[in-house]
Amino acid sequence: MAVETPLLNNHNGEDAEKPVSFPRKFCAESKRLWKLAGPAIFTAICQYSLGALTQTFAGLVGETELAAVSVENSVIAGLAFGVMLGMGSALETLCGQAYGAGKIRMLGIYMQRSWVILLTTACCLVPIYVFAPPILELIGETTQISEAAGQFALWMIPQLFAYALNFPIQKFLQAQRKVFVMAWISVVVLVIHAVLSWLLILKLGYGLVGAAVMLNLSWWLIVISQLLYIFITTSDGAWSGFSMLAFADLYGFVKLSLASAVMLCLEFWYLMILVVITGRLSNPLIPVDAISICMNIQGWDAMIALGFNAAISVRVSNELGAGNAPSAKFAVVVVSITSVTIGVICMAVVFATRDVFPYLFTTSTAVADLTTKLATLLGITVLLNSLQPVLSGKNQKDEFICSYCSILPRQGSD
C-alpha cells in the first residue's frame, strides 16, 4: 500500500511566498520523513532480527553454537551483507531522482540492472563461503570456531543470493514510497521465523542445521513475497516486465554501485574486524560471544540509522529530481537532529539495562558478566553511530567524497 500524502513540497502559488516559522517547518518535514522512516526502520529491524534471533537461539544451545553463528554472521555473511547492501544502495540515488522527475518506467530498468550486477557479485563471493574454515583460521580464529562457523557458512549460501535480489527490490519500492508493503511482509516473516526457529533449533534439537534452514527460508520468503507484489500490481507502471535495457550502461552502474558499497561496507566491516581481533585471544570463546552480543544490540540501533538513511535518500532524491534543492537541504537538517536524539535515547536504554540484556542472548554467567562490562563502550558506540549512516545517504553529486570521509577516521585511529 503506497503512502497517499505527497512527500514533495508545493513551491507554487501563494503558499510558497508566505514565511513559515522554523518549528512549523521542522514539524512538517519531520512528518514527511517519518512516513518513510517509520516503516523503513521497522522493516530494517525485522530483517536484522532474523539473524539476531537465530543467534539468540544458538546461544541457548551452547557457547560453541553461539560463536559459530556469531562469526558466520559477522565475518562471512557480514562481508556479503555489506557488499550487497552497499552496491544496492546506488538505486537510492537513481530511482529516487527518476521518480522525482516523473520517469517512472526507469525504476524497473534500474532494478533489473542492479540484479545483474549483484547476482554476478554473489557468484564471486561464493568461494568465501566454501573456503570459510581456512580463511577464518588464517585470520586468527581457533580451529573449533572456524570449523563450526565454516560448516554453517556453507549452509548459508542460498541467503547470499537472496541478498542479491532483495536489496534492489527494497530500493525500488522505497523510491515509490511503498514502504508499508515491505514492513508487512517483514513482520509476517519474522513471526514465522521466530516460531519455526524455536521449534527446529530448541524443541526438535536440529541445532545449527535448523538455524540455517530457517534463516535461508525466511530471507527467500521476503524476496518471493516482494516480487509477487511487484509483478501483480506492476507498481503503478514502474514495472513493465523484463527488458534487455537491464544490460545497457552496466559500466557506469557498476562505478556508482562500487562507490556506494565502499561507503557502507566500511561501517559494517569495522564490526567484523572486532570479532576477528577478539578471536585471536588465548581463550576466545567467551570474549567472542560477549562482543557478538554487543554487536547484536549495536546492529539493531544501526537499523534505525539505516531506516533514516533510506528516508533521507528518497526525500533528497525526490526533491533534487523536482529541482527543489533548499527543501533537500532542510530535510537533511531535520533527519540529523532526529537521528541524534534517538541515539541519545538508545544509549540511555543500554546503560539502564546493562545487567539484564546479556541474558536475552546467553545462559552463561561468564559471557553475561563480560557483556555487562562492555556496556559503557556499547552505549557510546550506539550514540556515535546514530548520525554517520544518515549523512552518508544525502546523495552528494560525488559519492566518493563520503567514501573518503569514512576511511579517514579509521586511519587516524591506527
C-alpha positions as CSV (number, residue, x, y, z in Angstrom):
1,M,0.0,0.0,0.0
2,A,1.5,3.3,-1.0
3,V,1.5,6.4,1.1
4,E,-1.0,8.7,-0.4
5,T,0.2,12.1,1.0
6,P,2.7,13.6,-1.4
7,L,6.2,14.0,0.1
8,L,7.3,16.8,-2.3
9,N,6.8,20.3,-1.1
10,N,4.5,22.6,-3.1
11,H,6.5,25.5,-4.2
12,N,3.9,27.2,-6.4
13,G,1.3,29.8,-5.6
14,E,0.8,31.9,-2.6
15,D,1.8,29.3,-0.1
16,A,5.4,29.4,-1.3
17,E,5.6,33.1,-0.6
18,K,4.3,33.0,3.0
19,P,7.1,32.9,5.6
20,V,6.9,29.8,7.8
21,S,8.4,29.6,11.3
22,F,11.2,27.1,11.9
23,P,9.2,24.9,14.4
24,R,6.3,24.6,11.9
25,K,8.6,23.9,9.0
26,F,10.5,21.4,11.1
27,C,7.3,19.6,12.2
28,A,6.0,19.4,8.6
29,E,9.3,18.0,7.3
30,S,9.5,15.6,10.2
31,K,6.1,14.3,9.4
32,R,7.1,13.6,5.8
33,L,10.3,11.9,6.9
34,W,8.6,9.7,9.5
35,K,6.1,8.5,6.9
36,L,9.1,7.0,5.1
37,A,11.4,6.4,8.0
38,G,8.9,4.7,10.3
39,P,8.1,1.7,8.1
40,A,11.7,1.7,6.7
41,I,13.1,1.4,10.3
42,F,10.5,-1.2,11.2
43,T,11.4,-3.2,8.1
44,A,15.2,-3.0,8.7
45,I,14.8,-4.1,12.4
46,C,12.6,-7.0,11.4
47,Q,15.1,-8.2,8.7
48,Y,18.1,-7.7,11.0
49,S,16.2,-9.6,13.7
50,L,16.1,-12.7,11.6
51,G,19.9,-13.2,12.1
52,A,19.8,-11.9,15.7
53,L,17.0,-14.3,16.7
54,T,18.9,-17.2,15.1
55,Q,22.0,-16.1,17.1
56,T,19.9,-15.9,20.3
57,F,18.5,-19.4,19.8
58,A,22.0,-20.7,19.0
59,G,23.3,-19.2,22.3
60,L,20.7,-21.1,24.2
61,V,22.0,-24.3,22.7
62,G,25.7,-23.8,23.7
63,E,28.7,-21.4,23.6
64,T,30.2,-23.1,20.6
65,E,27.0,-22.8,18.6
66,L,26.7,-19.1,19.6
67,A,30.3,-18.5,18.5
68,A,29.7,-20.3,15.2
69,V,26.6,-18.3,14.2
70,S,28.2,-15.1,15.5
71,V,31.4,-15.5,13.5
72,E,29.5,-16.5,10.4
73,N,27.0,-13.6,10.7
74,S,29.7,-11.1,11.5
75,V,32.6,-12.1,9.3
76,I,31.3,-14.2,6.3
77,A,27.7,-13.1,5.9
78,G,28.7,-9.7,7.3
79,L,31.1,-9.2,4.5
80,A,28.5,-10.2,1.9
81,F,25.7,-8.2,3.5
82,G,27.9,-5.0,3.5
83,V,28.8,-5.5,-0.2
84,M,25.3,-6.3,-1.3
85,L,23.5,-3.6,0.7
86,G,26.2,-1.1,-0.3
87,M,26.0,-1.8,-4.0
88,G,22.2,-2.0,-3.9
89,S,22.2,1.5,-2.3
90,A,23.1,3.0,-5.7
91,L,19.5,2.6,-6.6
92,E,18.5,5.1,-3.8
93,T,20.0,7.9,-5.9
94,L,18.9,6.7,-9.3
95,C,15.4,5.5,-8.5
96,G,14.7,8.5,-6.2
97,Q,15.7,11.1,-8.8
98,A,13.9,9.2,-11.6
99,Y,10.7,9.1,-9.5
100,G,11.0,12.8,-8.6
101,A,11.5,13.6,-12.3
102,G,8.4,11.5,-13.3
103,K,10.5,8.9,-15.2
104,I,8.6,6.0,-13.6
105,R,9.4,3.3,-16.1
106,M,13.1,3.7,-15.4
107,L,12.7,2.4,-11.9
108,G,12.1,-1.2,-13.2
109,I,15.1,-0.9,-15.6
110,Y,17.4,0.3,-12.8
111,M,16.3,-2.6,-10.5
112,Q,17.0,-5.2,-13.2
113,R,20.3,-3.7,-13.9
114,S,21.2,-3.9,-10.2
115,W,20.1,-7.5,-10.1
116,V,22.5,-8.3,-12.9
117,I,25.4,-6.7,-11.0
118,L,24.5,-8.1,-7.6
119,L,23.9,-11.7,-8.8
120,T,27.3,-11.6,-10.5
121,T,28.9,-10.3,-7.3
122,A,27.2,-13.1,-5.3
123,C,28.8,-15.7,-7.6
124,C,32.1,-14.1,-6.9
125,L,31.6,-14.2,-3.2
126,V,30.6,-17.9,-3.1
127,P,34.2,-19.2,-2.7
128,I,34.5,-17.2,0.6
129,Y,31.6,-19.3,1.9
130,V,33.0,-22.6,0.6
131,F,36.5,-22.0,2.0
132,A,35.4,-20.3,5.2
133,P,37.2,-22.6,7.6
134,P,40.8,-22.0,6.3
135,I,40.0,-18.3,5.8
136,L,38.8,-17.9,9.4
137,E,41.9,-19.8,10.7
138,L,44.1,-17.7,8.6
139,I,42.8,-14.5,10.3
140,G,43.3,-16.0,13.7
141,E,40.1,-17.8,14.7
142,T,40.5,-21.1,16.6
143,T,40.1,-24.4,14.8
144,Q,37.0,-25.2,16.8
145,I,35.2,-22.0,16.0
146,S,36.4,-21.9,12.4
147,E,35.1,-25.4,11.6
148,A,31.7,-24.8,13.2
149,A,31.3,-21.4,11.6
150,G,32.6,-22.7,8.2
151,Q,30.0,-25.5,8.2
152,F,27.3,-23.0,9.0
153,A,28.6,-20.7,6.2
154,L,28.3,-23.5,3.7
155,W,24.7,-24.0,4.5
156,M,24.0,-20.2,4.2
157,I,25.0,-19.8,0.5
158,P,21.3,-19.5,-0.5
159,Q,21.0,-16.4,1.7
160,L,23.7,-14.8,-0.3
161,F,21.6,-14.9,-3.5
162,A,18.5,-13.7,-1.6
163,Y,20.6,-10.6,-0.6
164,A,21.4,-10.0,-4.3
165,L,17.7,-9.8,-5.2
166,N,16.3,-8.3,-2.0
167,F,18.3,-5.0,-1.7
168,P,17.5,-3.8,-5.3
169,I,13.8,-4.6,-4.6
170,Q,13.8,-2.6,-1.4
171,K,15.3,0.5,-3.1
172,F,12.8,0.1,-5.9
173,L,9.9,0.1,-3.5
174,Q,11.3,2.8,-1.2
175,A,11.7,5.2,-4.1
176,Q,7.9,4.9,-4.7
177,R,7.2,5.3,-1.0
178,K,5.7,1.8,-0.8
179,V,7.4,1.2,2.5
180,F,4.4,-0.3,4.2
181,V,4.4,-3.3,1.8
182,M,7.9,-4.2,3.0
183,A,7.0,-3.6,6.6
184,W,4.0,-6.0,6.5
185,I,6.0,-8.7,4.7
186,S,8.9,-8.4,7.1
187,V,6.9,-8.6,10.2
188,V,4.9,-11.7,9.0
189,V,8.2,-13.5,8.0
190,L,9.8,-12.5,11.3
191,V,6.9,-14.1,13.3
192,I,7.1,-17.3,11.2
193,H,10.9,-17.3,11.6
194,A,10.7,-17.0,15.4
195,V,8.2,-19.7,15.9
196,L,9.8,-22.3,13.5
197,S,13.3,-21.5,14.7
198,W,12.3,-22.1,18.3
199,L,10.7,-25.4,17.1
200,L,13.6,-26.6,15.0
201,I,16.6,-25.4,17.0
202,L,15.4,-25.9,20.6
203,K,12.5,-28.3,20.7
204,L,13.4,-30.7,17.9
205,G,17.1,-30.4,18.5
206,Y,18.3,-29.7,15.0
207,G,20.8,-27.1,16.2
208,L,22.8,-25.3,13.6
209,V,21.1,-27.2,10.7
210,G,17.7,-26.0,11.8
211,A,19.1,-22.4,12.2
212,A,20.5,-22.5,8.6
213,V,17.3,-23.9,7.2
214,M,15.1,-21.2,8.8
215,L,17.4,-18.3,8.0
216,N,17.5,-19.2,4.3
217,L,13.8,-19.9,4.2
218,S,12.9,-16.6,5.8
219,W,15.1,-14.5,3.5
220,W,13.7,-16.2,0.4
221,L,10.1,-15.7,1.7
222,I,10.8,-12.0,1.9
223,V,12.2,-11.9,-1.7
224,I,9.4,-14.0,-3.2
225,S,6.6,-12.0,-1.4
226,Q,8.0,-8.7,-2.6
227,L,8.4,-10.0,-6.2
228,L,4.8,-11.2,-6.2
229,Y,3.7,-7.8,-5.1
230,I,5.7,-6.1,-7.9
231,F,4.6,-8.5,-10.6
232,I,0.9,-8.5,-9.7
233,T,0.5,-4.7,-9.1
234,T,3.1,-3.6,-11.7
235,S,3.9,-0.8,-9.2
236,D,1.8,1.8,-11.0
237,G,3.8,1.5,-14.2
238,A,7.3,1.2,-12.6
239,W,7.4,-2.5,-13.5
240,S,6.8,-3.1,-17.2
241,G,8.4,-6.6,-17.5
242,F,11.9,-7.8,-18.1
243,S,13.9,-5.8,-20.5
244,M,17.2,-6.0,-22.4
245,L,17.9,-2.4,-21.2
246,A,19.0,-4.0,-18.0
247,F,22.3,-4.9,-19.7
248,A,22.8,-1.3,-21.0
249,D,25.4,1.0,-19.4
250,L,26.5,-1.6,-16.9
251,Y,29.9,0.0,-16.5
252,G,28.5,3.3,-15.3
253,F,26.2,1.5,-13.0
254,V,29.0,-0.6,-11.6
255,K,31.0,2.5,-10.8
256,L,28.1,4.1,-8.9
257,S,27.4,0.7,-7.1
258,L,31.1,0.3,-6.0
259,A,31.1,3.9,-4.7
260,S,28.0,3.2,-2.6
261,A,29.4,-0.2,-1.5
262,V,32.7,1.3,-0.2
263,M,30.8,3.9,1.7
264,L,28.6,1.4,3.5
265,C,31.0,-1.5,3.8
266,L,33.4,0.5,6.0
267,E,30.5,0.9,8.5
268,F,29.8,-2.9,8.6
269,W,33.3,-4.2,8.3
270,Y,34.8,-2.5,11.3
271,L,32.5,-4.6,13.4
272,M,33.7,-7.7,11.6
273,I,37.3,-6.7,12.4
274,L,36.4,-6.6,16.1
275,V,35.2,-10.2,16.0
276,V,38.4,-11.2,14.2
277,I,40.6,-9.5,16.7
278,T,38.7,-11.0,19.7
279,G,39.1,-14.4,18.1
280,R,42.9,-14.1,18.4
281,L,42.8,-14.0,22.3
282,S,44.1,-17.0,24.2
283,N,40.7,-18.1,25.3
284,P,38.4,-16.7,22.7
285,L,35.1,-18.4,23.2
286,I,33.7,-16.2,25.9
287,P,35.1,-12.9,24.5
288,V,33.7,-13.7,21.0
289,D,30.3,-14.5,22.5
290,A,30.3,-11.2,24.5
291,I,31.4,-9.0,21.7
292,S,28.8,-10.7,19.4
293,I,26.0,-9.8,21.9
294,C,27.1,-6.2,21.9
295,M,27.2,-6.2,18.1
296,N,23.7,-7.5,18.0
297,I,22.5,-4.6,20.1
298,Q,24.5,-2.2,18.1
299,G,23.1,-3.8,14.9
300,W,19.5,-3.1,16.0
301,D,20.4,0.5,16.6
302,A,22.2,0.7,13.3
303,M,18.9,-0.4,11.6
304,I,17.3,2.8,12.9
305,A,20.0,4.9,11.3
306,L,19.7,2.9,8.1
307,G,16.0,3.5,8.1
308,F,16.6,7.2,8.3
309,N,19.2,6.8,5.6
310,A,16.6,5.3,3.3
311,A,14.1,8.0,4.1
312,I,16.6,10.9,3.6
313,S,17.8,9.4,0.4
314,V,14.3,9.2,-1.0
315,R,13.4,12.7,0.2
316,V,16.6,14.3,-1.1
317,S,16.4,12.4,-4.5
318,N,12.8,13.3,-5.0
319,E,13.4,17.0,-4.2
320,L,16.5,17.2,-6.4
321,G,14.6,15.4,-9.2
322,A,12.0,18.1,-8.9
323,G,14.6,20.9,-8.7
324,N,13.9,21.8,-5.1
325,A,17.5,22.0,-3.6
326,P,16.6,24.1,-0.5
327,S,14.0,21.6,0.6
328,A,16.5,18.8,0.2
329,K,19.0,20.6,2.5
330,F,16.4,21.3,5.1
331,A,15.4,17.6,5.1
332,V,19.0,16.7,5.9
333,V,18.9,19.1,8.9
334,V,15.7,17.5,10.3
335,V,16.8,13.9,9.9
336,S,20.2,14.6,11.5
337,I,18.6,16.2,14.6
338,T,16.1,13.4,14.9
339,S,18.7,10.6,14.5
340,V,21.0,12.0,17.2
341,T,18.0,12.4,19.6
342,I,17.1,8.7,19.1
343,G,20.8,7.8,19.5
344,V,20.8,9.5,23.0
345,I,17.7,7.6,24.0
346,C,19.1,4.3,22.8
347,M,22.4,5.0,24.7
348,A,20.4,5.6,27.9
349,V,18.5,2.3,27.4
350,V,21.7,0.4,27.1
351,F,23.1,1.9,30.3
352,A,19.9,1.3,32.2
353,T,19.6,-2.4,31.2
354,R,23.3,-3.3,31.2
355,D,22.8,-6.1,33.8
356,V,19.7,-7.5,32.1
357,F,20.0,-7.6,28.3
358,P,23.0,-10.1,28.1
359,Y,20.8,-12.9,29.5
360,L,18.5,-12.5,26.5
361,F,21.3,-14.0,24.4
362,T,23.1,-16.5,26.7
363,T,22.7,-18.6,29.7
364,S,26.4,-18.4,30.5
365,T,27.2,-16.2,33.6
366,A,30.7,-15.6,32.4
367,V,29.5,-14.3,29.0
368,A,26.9,-12.1,30.6
369,D,29.3,-10.6,33.1
370,L,31.8,-9.7,30.3
371,T,29.0,-8.2,28.2
372,T,27.9,-6.0,31.1
373,K,31.5,-4.7,31.4
374,L,31.4,-3.8,27.7
375,A,28.0,-1.9,28.0
376,T,29.6,1.5,28.6
377,L,31.6,1.3,25.4
378,L,28.5,-0.1,23.6
379,G,26.3,2.8,24.7
380,I,28.9,5.3,23.4
381,T,29.1,3.4,20.1
382,V,25.4,3.4,19.7
383,L,25.3,7.2,20.1
384,L,28.2,7.9,17.7
385,N,26.8,5.5,15.1
386,S,23.4,7.2,15.1
387,L,24.4,10.0,12.7
388,Q,27.0,8.9,10.2
389,P,24.8,6.4,8.2
390,V,22.3,9.2,7.8
391,L,24.7,11.7,6.5
392,S,26.2,9.2,4.1
393,G,22.9,8.9,2.4
394,K,22.4,12.5,1.4
395,N,23.0,11.9,-2.3
396,Q,26.1,14.1,-2.9
397,K,27.0,14.5,-6.5
398,D,30.2,12.6,-5.9
399,E,29.7,9.7,-3.5
400,F,33.4,9.1,-3.4
401,I,33.6,12.1,-1.0
402,C,31.7,10.2,1.6
403,S,33.8,7.1,1.0
404,Y,36.9,9.1,1.6
405,C,35.5,10.6,4.8
406,S,34.7,7.1,6.1
407,I,38.3,5.9,5.5
408,L,40.0,8.9,7.3
409,P,38.7,8.2,10.9
410,R,39.8,4.6,10.6
411,Q,43.3,5.6,9.5
412,G,43.5,8.3,12.2
413,S,42.8,5.7,14.9
414,D,45.7,3.4,13.8
